[in-house]
């Protein structure tokens, strides 16, 4: 676990030590002063990551009972936990209620009724559906409501004895459009004002995740600083002055992505028609599932002679017998030989969390790098 706040985890299957990254956690706080980080546990639930966030008095955003238990094990109190999953089972609701989880989201009448039954009196926030155009992995459609539905849910929640406190949204994973946050905050502002006219006293705005990783290698990817400047201006312009008490950020990939490196070995080669294939010891099932969803990998040959080799376009595939286990096509690299190692950048998020030992091939092994003594003691709980 490299410095969480100099870039968190390094996922490797060997001994590669990357250059240190900028202090990502501190960059979030500097870019959006006064905001509160509630790290999206789903991105990387390794206990050391969670403990480092909690030790910084950050919060954790969870979606399941298992994530709640991991958060509590990491030392988080209920006040440091929110749940932004709009669908929650009764047992999970009861457990969150008993642990004093700060707040949870709703986006349907059914969920309001369920929360009222199993977690009475809870604070709730409503998830708005917003534009996901410009994100690498759009999340629109499955969750979220429009403004009129949000207002109706606020009213219903109040009738059922819940405490409506605010709004949330998600602009899509790896969002490359800064304006998505601006437009979403504008939409929240409109609902916020109408809610006030109905007697609701909102104070909570959760701008979700979607913060992208990778600007250091792809300058067209927005920086946290650019996103923060736009968010700060939009909040000032669209949210009623003096009413916002808690601005929540839910970084997942944006916090831990750049800290990870996935080191793989080339275990096979083949020429199939005009295509050159490389077979790696990790694939879509055991570490690289996001590539199957369309997320473009950033991969390099790890060899001192890489620059002197001719460039070749490859299809990258995993080791399993499943024909779906294809990582990417048309990837240009220096000529690669069996036994060479490739390194995937920005692998600190959504790698091992997605992974399964399908076909008997293991998930990547974690190696903690660049941990100073203070962090080591903090993780160990002194």
Secondary structure, DSSP 4 states (H G I P E B T S, - for coil): ---GGG----B-SS---PPPPP-HHHHHHHHTTT-EEEEEGGG---HHHHHHHHHTT-EEEE-SHHHHHHHHHTT--GGGEEE--S---HHHHHHHHHHT--EEEE-SHHHHHHHHHHSTT-EEEEEBP---TTEEE--BTTB-B-HHHHHHHHHHHHHTT-EEEEEE----EEE--HHHHHHHHHHHHHHHHHHHHTT----EEE--------TTT-TTSPPHHHHHHHHHHHHHHHSPTTT--EEEE--SHHHHGGG--EEEEEEEEEEETTEEEEEES--TTTT-HHHHTTPPP-EEE--TTGGGSPEEEEEEE-SSS-TT-EEEEEEEEE---TT-EEEESS-SSSSTTT---GGGPPPPPB---S--HHHHHHHTT-
